[in-house]
Amino acid sequence: MKQTGLGRGLSALLPEADSKEAGGSLLIVSLKDIHPNPLQPRREFKAEELADLEASIREKGVIQPLIVRKGTNDLPGHSTYELIAGERRLRAAQQAGFDELPVRVIEVASDQEMLELALIENLQREDLNPVELARGYQRLAQDYNLTQEQISSKVGKNRATVANMLRVLDLPEPILSSLRVGEISVGHAKVILMLQGSARQSALFKKVVAGRLSVRQTEEVAKSMLELVDSSTSAFAVEKPKVQYVDQSDKLRMKLGTQVKITKKGKRGAITIEFYSDEDLERLVELLNG
């Protein structure tokens, strides 16, 4: 490990390295002493993006330091580091044949904080695909018992956004795979979630992919599928919805991402909004509260 000679113009862009190894110190360390983040939420690294970054690093060097924490099982006299942010730069530098990289060492109190930092860094860069992001939220909820409200506060997103991303994980795996690689968007996924049951969701997904449907077109297909479900269960309704309420119920379905029925008997009527879990209910309440 050495603390001078950033090279390739890097020393002109970064403050002089501090001799301390904590509190945000800048160091130059051997690449072999940097270990990947076991809590890294990002799993997909596109080859073409790495190739572009590798070419840039070959020409300009690693301008932005990696963010790391001290290794937890270091041997006396030998420091290692766990990566918090910058794995794409690490991989590209490896491919470019670099032996040393600039890192900024920060103090991290726990694995939970390490996961939070990795999530936030990727969020700021918009590097995570929707499934990676949802699984990161899920890990914070399941492994560290954080509520959706706590997660939203830590990552700087509103609770409804966090709840919607977590709902994505309820989709069948083939749909998640398509979302992961960008074949469909989060908008498509939210519309597909309007349908109950993996069979109906998969049927709509196949129509989306085969027809290369836009989100708006997907909404229209979902609407027709929901109308078929409604007509098959109309015998159980208090009264079949009046034609003039069809548009209103459709708008509410699209807005709330769940099934909505408007019924009327005499001068009075009712709006029935379905939810599928306590968290889904909280999501709907927040949406209705604006």
NUZA-21181 format. One line per 3 residues: their letters; for each residue x, z, y of N, C-alpha, C. Coordinates in steps of 0.02 Angstrom, whole numbers. Each point is the difference from the previous one (the first is absolute). Last residue first. Example, Ala and Ser with C-alpha at 12.3 -4.5 7.8 and 13.67 -1.06 7.14 Angstrom:
<rs>
sa> 642:354:-112:42:3:59:-39:37:55; 15:-4:-286:-45:0:59:45:0:60 .
</rs>
This chain:
<rs>
gnl> -2642:-56:551:39:-43:46:71:23:7; -189:81:-142:15:38:61:41:-40:50; -52:-88:-213:-62:6:36:9:39:65 .
lev> 184:-23:-146:-19:-65:26:-64:4:43; 72:193:-113:46:-16:56:-18:-68:31; -119:68:-191:-17:43:56:44:-16:61 .
lre> 49:-107:-204:-61:-27:31:-21:41:61; 183:76:-128:17:-64:32:-60:-29:37; -30:191:-134:35:17:62:18:-63:39 .
lde> -96:-30:-212:-50:27:47:34:17:67; 138:-63:-175:-36:-59:25:-54:22:50; 117:166:-113:43:-31:51:-33:-62:29 .
dsy> -108:113:-176:0:42:60:41:-31:56; -102:-173:-169:41:59:-9:-5:41:64; -120:-202:-23:22:5:-70:47:58:-13 .
fei> -223:-101:170:71:19:-1:18:20:-70; -212:-140:154:29:27:-61:73:21:12; -233:-21:156:71:-19:-2:32:32:-61 .
tia> -259:-61:110:36:33:-54:71:-28:-3; -221:22:180:62:-36:-14:38:40:-52; -278:-20:75:60:39:-19:58:-47:-10 .
grk> -270:22:129:48:-33:-43:60:44:-15; -280:-20:107:63:36:-9:46:-40:-47; -228:-57:56:38:-4:62:69:32:-7 .
gkk> -105:-81:-220:-40:15:58:41:-10:62; 158:-1:-167:-66:14:-27:-44:23:57; 262:-119:-60:-51:19:48:-67:9:-35 .
tik> 297:-25:-33:-68:-4:-27:-49:25:52; 274:-82:-42:-49:19:51:-70:-10:-30; 271:34:-97:-68:-24:-8:-44:26:57 .
vqt> 280:-41:-81:-47:29:48:-69:-31:-13; 273:27:-113:-68:-26:-4:-47:38:47; 260:-28:66:-37:30:-56:-70:-28:0 .
glk> 170:-27:178:35:-13:-63:-32:33:-59; -55:-11:249:16:62:-35:37:-10:-66; -69:-186:142:33:49:44:25:60:-39 .
mrl> -125:-169:-109:66:-26:19:38:51:42; -221:52:-62:43:-5:-60:70:-21:19; -164:0:168:22:67:-16:45:1:-61 .
kds> -101:-202:62:50:19:50:27:70:-14; -175:-80:-135:62:-37:-14:55:20:49; -216:85:32:32:33:-57:65:-35:-17 .
qdv> -130:-95:171:25:66:20:36:35:-57; -107:-207:-41:59:-9:42:31:67:19; -205:2:-118:54:-24:-42:65:-6:41 .
yqv> -228:62:75:52:51:-5:60:-23:-41; -207:-127:38:34:9:65:56:51:-2; -143:-48:-190:48:-53:12:39:13:65 .
kpk> -92:211:-135:-29:-56:37:55:-51:16; 13:164:-215:17:-6:70:-33:-61:32; -113:132:-204:50:-53:8:15:-9:74 .
eva> -74:237:-94:-33:-62:21:54:-52:11; 53:198:-112:-64:22:28:-41:-60:20; 177:-40:-193:-1:15:72:-69:24:21 .
fas> 67:-81:-220:11:71:9:-3:20:74; -17:-226:-79:-57:36:-28:5:74:12; 173:-159:57:-51:11:51:-59:38:-26 .
tss> 218:-84:-100:-17:71:0:-57:16:48; 93:-221:-29:-8:23:-69:-21:73:-4; 50:-104:209:-61:-28:-27:-14:24:-71 .
dvl> 202:64:109:-58:31:32:-65:-25:-31; 203:-100:-67:-5:69:-27:-62:34:28; 50:-211:85:-21:-6:-70:-9:69:-32 .
elm> 88:-11:216:-71:-15:1:-27:-8:-70; 231:29:28:-36:62:12:-76:-11:1; 139:-187:-17:5:39:-62:-37:66:7 .
ska> 19:-138:189:-46:-31:-48:1:39:-66; 150:69:166:-68:11:23:-50:-28:-51; 229:-43:-29:-16:69:-18:-72:16:18 .
vee> 83:-207:68:-9:0:-73:-20:71:-23; 51:-25:226:-61:-36:-15:-14:0:-75; 203:93:78:-57:42:19:-66:-34:-18 .
tqr> 196:-123:-25:-5:51:-52:-59:46:13; 57:-157:163:-32:-33:-57:-10:49:-58; 120:80:185:-70:-13:18:-38:-33:-57 .
vsl> 231:32:-23:-35:64:-4:-74:-10:16; 110:-215:-98:18:45:55:-37:66:-10; 63:-165:-209:-50:20:49:31:43:55 .
rga> 67:-146:-207:41:17:58:-44:20:59; -67:-51:-232:-24:-38:58:41:10:62; 56:110:-206:-14:-70:-19:-19:-42:61 .
vvk> 33:234:29:62:-35:-16:-11:-73:-14; -189:137:39:43:0:59:62:-42:-12; -147:42:-179:-28:-49:46:44:-7:62 .
kfl> 57:165:-155:14:-66:-28:-28:-55:45; -50:224:56:72:-14:10:17:-70:-25; -216:84:-43:8:-19:70:73:-19:14 .
asq> -45:83:-212:-35:-64:8:7:-25:72; 82:214:-54:43:-53:-27:-32:-68:8; -126:188:63:57:-8:45:46:-56:-24 .
ras> -182:60:-136:-23:-35:61:59:-11:48; 50:122:-193:-22:-67:-20:-22:-40:62; 62:232:18:57:-46:-3:-21:-71:-18 .
gql> -156:182:134:18:-21:-67:55:-52:0; -153:21:217:13:52:-49:18:-30:-67; 34:-94:264:-35:-9:-64:18:56:-48 .
mli> 102:-15:212:-72:9:13:-40:-5:-65; 236:-45:17:-18:70:-14:-73:14:14; 96:-210:56:-7:6:-73:-22:70:-19 .
vka> 55:-40:225:-64:-32:-17:-13:7:-75; 205:78:80:-54:42:25:-69:-29:-17; 194:-127:-51:-6:58:-44:-58:45:21 .
hgv> 60:-186:137:-32:-21:-63:-14:61:-45; 123:44:193:-69:-18:17:-39:-23:-61; 230:37:-18:-36:63:-1:-73:-12:18 .
sie> 115:-213:-102:16:47:53:-38:66:-10; 103:-196:-181:-60:19:37:21:53:52; 173:-95:-108:-46:-54:-17:-69:13:32 .
gvr> 211:139:5:-26:-34:58:-47:-57:-15; 116:168:-146:41:-59:15:-28:-41:58; -112:199:-76:71:19:7:43:-59:22 .
lss> -230:-27:-58:8:30:67:73:16:14; -55:-77:-214:-11:-54:49:9:25:71; 7:157:-173:59:-43:-5:-4:-57:51 .
lip> -186:143:-24:55:34:34:63:-44:0; -183:-74:-123:-14:-8:72:55:34:40; 9:19:-235:13:-69:21:-13:-11:75 .
epl> -48:220:-93:70:-17:9:13:-73:18; -232:123:71:35:-16:-63:70:-26:13; -107:168:182:-10:-69:-24:36:-11:-66 .
dlv> 11:199:139:-54:1:-49:-14:-70:-29; 158:50:179:28:15:-67:-54:4:-53; -51:-27:234:26:-63:-29:24:12:-72 .
rlm> -68:179:143:-54:-31:-39:24:-64:-34; 142:113:153:-3:35:-64:-54:-30:-45; 18:-79:221:58:-22:-40:-1:33:-69 .
nav> -166:64:155:-10:-69:-23:58:-24:-43; 18:212:103:-51:1:-53:-12:-70:-28; 145:21:185:31:30:-60:-50:-2:-57 .
tar> -82:-67:207:48:-49:-25:33:25:-64; -144:146:114:-38:-53:-32:46:-53:-29; 92:177:130:-19:20:-68:-38:-55:-36 .
nkg> 182:-66:186:-61:40:-1:-23:10:-72; 262:-19:64:-57:-43:-11:-64:43:2; 241:74:8:-24:-31:61:-55:-51:-8 .
vks> 123:153:-159:22:-70:2:-27:-36:62; -47:235:-41:72:-8:-11:22:-73:9; -232:62:16:38:29:55:74:-14:-8 .
siq> -146:-66:-173:-10:-42:60:40:27:60; 0:127:-199:37:-62:-8:-6:-43:62; -128:196:-8:71:15:8:43:-63:-6 .
eqt> -231:-21:-40:11:17:70:74:14:13; -72:-33:-220:3:-63:36:12:12:75; 95:186:-159:-65:-29:11:8:-67:36 .
lny> 186:116:-167:-19:-12:69:-70:-30:3; 155:75:-192:-65:30:16:-19:-7:74; 192:-87:-138:13:51:51:-65:31:28 .
dqa> 8:-171:-175:60:39:-14:9:58:49; -189:-150:23:1:29:-67:60:45:-11; -33:-115:212:-61:38:-17:7:37:-66 .
lrq> 173:-144:73:-4:57:45:-60:44:-16; 21:-200:-118:51:48:-21:0:62:45; -141:-180:54:-24:34:-60:50:53:-23 .
ygr> 58:-143:179:-51:49:20:-23:41:-60; 143:-175:-50:36:51:39:-47:54:24; -92:-187:-105:31:46:-49:42:53:35 .
ale> -99:-167:133:-52:42:-29:30:49:-51; 145:-160:95:-23:48:51:-51:48:-29; 72:-178:-134:54:49:9:-20:54:49 .
vpn> -147:-178:-25:-2:42:-60:56:53:4; -18:-166:175:-55:49:0:-1:47:-61; 237:-92:80:-62:-35:-14:-56:52:-8 .
lde> 221:37:157:-35:15:-62:-59:-47:-10; 146:3:197:35:-26:-58:-39:9:-65; -16:50:257:-51:-38:-36:30:-33:-62 .
rql> 101:158:162:27:-67:-10:-51:-47:-32; -54:226:38:21:-25:65:26:-71:-5; -58:112:-198:-59:-15:39:19:-30:67 .
nei> 170:81:-141:-27:-64:-24:-62:-21:39; 94:209:51:49:-52:17:-26:-69:-22; -126:190:-60:-5:-14:72:48:-56:20 .
lal> 7:78:-224:-64:-33:14:-3:-21:74; 183:128:-68:5:-67:-28:-64:-40:14; 3:226:63:45:-38:42:6:-72:-24 .
elm> -125:152:-132:-33:-13:64:43:-44:45; 93:76:-201:-50:-51:-13:-36:-19:65; 150:177:12:37:-61:-13:-48:-58:-12 .
eqd> -85:217:22:20:-26:65:38:-66:-9; -58:112:-195:-61:-22:35:18:-31:67; 168:102:-128:-16:-67:-24:-63:-27:34 .
sav> 137:179:142:-31:-3:-66:-10:-72:-21; 113:70:208:-14:65:-30:-25:-5:-72; 177:-148:153:-67:-7:-27:-16:62:-41 .
eiv> 189:-104:195:-20:55:-43:-73:-10:-20; 181:-201:58:-48:46:31:-17:54:-51; 188:-214:58:-18:55:-45:-48:47:37 .
rvp> 74:-270:11:-14:57:43:-28:55:-45; 172:-226:-43:-59:40:-17:-9:54:53; 145:-250:-63:-14:54:47:-64:36:-22 .
led> 170:-123:-178:-57:-11:44:-7:57:49; 179:-136:-197:-19:58:41:-57:-19:46; 87:-158:-155:21:62:-35:-22:62:37 .
fga> -95:-274:-23:25:55:43:19:60:-43; -99:-228:-62:66:24:-21:29:55:44; -222:-121:-6:50:-30:45:71:25:-16 .
qqa> -190:85:-116:6:-71:-17:53:-34:43; -48:224:48:30:-4:-66:11:-73:-19; -117:41:196:71:14:9:37:-2:-67 .
arl> -234:-21:-3:30:-60:29:75:9:11; -125:185:-77:3:-52:-51:34:-63:27; -36:177:151:47:21:-52:8:-55:-52 .
rre> -164:-26:167:68:-10:27:53:17:-52; -220:45:-57:9:-73:3:69:-17:28; -69:227:-8:19:-27:-66:11:-75:1 .
gai> -56:182:177:49:-54:5:20:-31:-67; -84:260:48:-25:-62:28:56:-51:4; 30:203:-120:-68:13:24:-31:-66:24 .
ley> 214:73:-180:-29:-44:50:-71:21:18; 212:154:-84:-61:-30:-25:-33:-39:56; 270:80:-57:-57:-3:46:-59:-34:-35 .
tsh> 258:144:-41:-42:-58:-15:-63:5:44; 270:114:-13:-68:-4:26:-35:-64:-23; 215:173:-75:-24:-69:-3:-74:-2:21 .
gpl> 136:202:-20:46:-48:29:-24:-72:-2; -116:160:-170:44:25:54:47:-55:24; -230:-83:-102:58:37:-26:43:23:59 .
dnt> -275:-52:8:68:-22:15:52:45:-35; -260:-30:6:42:22:-56:73:-22:10; -180:-52:154:-17:69:-19:45:26:-56 .
gkr> 45:-184:212:-18:6:-71:-10:73:-19; -42:-85:254:54:20:-45:-26:5:-71; -125:-170:156:10:72:-1:56:15:-48 .
vil> -73:-231:161:13:33:-64:-4:76:8; -38:-267:118:-17:70:9:6:34:-68; 132:-227:109:-48:26:-49:-13:73:16 .
pqi> 80:-168:199:21:43:-56:-58:15:-48; 35:-225:151:-39:62:1:18:43:-60; 114:-204:27:-4:26:68:-36:66:3 .
vgk> 146:-145:-181:-60:43:-1:-4:35:67; 120:-245:-17:8:67:-26:-67:38:-1; 46:-238:64:-2:51:53:15:71:-25 .
eri> 5:-201:-146:22:-24:66:8:56:50; -79:41:-222:66:-31:-6:27:-20:68; -220:81:-12:49:54:-7:71:-28:-7 .
sae> -182:-151:5:8:32:65:54:54:-2; -60:-105:-202:35:-48:44:13:31:68; -130:124:-150:70:-2:-23:41:-47:45 .
lda> -232:10:32:33:59:27:73:1:-20; -132:-172:-88:6:-8:73:37:59:31; -51:13:-229:51:-52:12:11:-11:75 .
lee> -171:147:-70:66:29:-11:55:-50:14; -219:-78:8:12:45:56:68:33:-6; -75:-136:-176:17:-41:58:14:43:62 .
akf> -70:105:-205:67:-28:-5:20:-40:62; -172:211:-3:-1:-72:-9:70:-28:4; -102:241:-75:51:-25:46:7:-76:-12 .
err> -169:230:-67:7:-73:3:53:-20:52; -70:227:-36:23:-23:-66:14:-76:-1; -34:236:175:3:-72:-6:30:-20:-68 .
pql> -21:229:72:-66:-29:-14:2:-75:-11; 189:199:-48:-12:-60:40:-68:-30:-17; 124:200:-89:-68:3:26:-18:-62:42 .
pnp> 218:39:-94:-45:1:-57:-73:2:20; 217:-109:129:-50:53:8:-48:-1:-60; 263:-85:-14:-68:-20:21:-46:61:4 .
hid> 266:28:41:-47:-7:-56:-70:-18:25; 276:-6:78:-69:-1:25:-47:-14:-58; 241:-2:-13:-21:69:9:-72:5:28 .
kls> 121:-207:-35:-13:30:-66:-23:73:5; 67:-126:194:-65:-22:-25:-17:32:-67; 155:118:186:7:-49:-54:-70:-16:-28 .
vil> 19:80:255:9:26:-67:5:-57:-50; -3:84:277:11:-58:-41:17:24:-70; -154:124:206:60:-4:-43:6:-70:-30 .
lsg> -145:170:191:14:-68:-20:66:-1:-38; -196:204:42:68:-24:8:7:-71:-26; -194:168:18:0:-68:24:68:-29:10 .
gae> -36:225:-84:-29:-7:66:3:-70:27; 186:61:-176:-69:21:4:-26:-14:69; 233:-12:-79:-39:-37:-49:-72:23:-1 .
ksd> 220:-16:190:-45:43:-39:-40:-44:-47; 149:-93:160:36:26:-57:-43:45:-43; -81:-218:146:10:71:7:37:25:-61 .
aep> 1:-256:114:-21:43:-55:19:72:13; -58:-175:198:57:19:-42:-22:49:-53; -185:-171:87:42:54:27:55:19:-47 .
lla> -93:-253:1:-19:66:-23:43:53:32; 29:-236:40:-72:8:1:-24:70:-18; 229:-82:-2:-24:-10:69:-74:14:7 .
slg> 111:5:-211:20:58:40:-23:-6:72; -32:-179:-157:-47:55:-8:17:59:43; 117:-220:-37:-36:13:61:-47:59:-3 .
rgl> 146:-65:-183:-47:-54:13:-44:14:62; 118:221:-85:14:-70:-13:-56:-47:20; 57:254:-13:-62:-29:-24:7:-75:-10 .
gtq> 166:201:42:8:-68:-23:-64:-30:-26; 29:264:-20:19:-46:53:2:-70:-29; -37:204:-125:-46:5:55:18:-46:58 .
km> 19:28:-292:37:1:63:-50:-7:57; 31:48:-291:-43:0:60:44:0:61 .
</rs>
